[in-house]
Amino acid sequence: MAKRLVRGKGGLRMVSIDGKGSIFDLPEPAWAEDALHSSCHNRECGIRFDFLHRRHHCRVCGNIFCESCSSHKQPVLRMGLVDPVRLCKHCETEAKRDNVFCNKHLKTLMAGAKFTLGEARGVKFTCRLSEYHSEILFGGDSLDSRDPIKLQSIIEVANTNDEQQPAQGRSGSFSSDVTGLMLVYKPAISEEEVSIELMVVKEHEGEAKIGKEWLLALKKALTILHRK
């Protein structure tokens, strides 16, 4: 995905040259109008703006804060803001978490990992995200090809263990030791729900470790999409 550096309202941004971008990208927000806000957006602060207390916009939510409540600085990688920018406390917390996802987990998903599928245990597939991160691709023998799954079509997730006992669902806990993940999704051509189970390949310790990390990264990716 080729990118270029442009100057936006919030600062320098890395944007896709072809304009498509990642499914995880966030747009720059509309900034709150100065004239409509006479005090800090943080209700616990509420300081009134005057000559000594100026208005400052959070680059993620666009709301207006005082100097103290908008003094947090972080890059916002999902928005393409590569340099630290002014943020409110809430958006700083979100940015830190999302930056870890972009710098670590998204790279894991793009690199791919080997799995077997519940209905075809003997066949290995290499799963990875597509170029714009919108689909899970299944690479394998041409005789065992499988259609991609759109991330936004996934409606439920459940951890599974070796004995096939379901663990917590989409809102439950997710252990890094999980060896399988059940995905429930709706294909574009059908309204019926379809389920698929990704099982970690355990033949080599290194492969198993990569597979577990990939499943953890996928869970984090789906959490971000539902939060957004």
Disulfide bonds with the S-S distance in Angstrom:
none
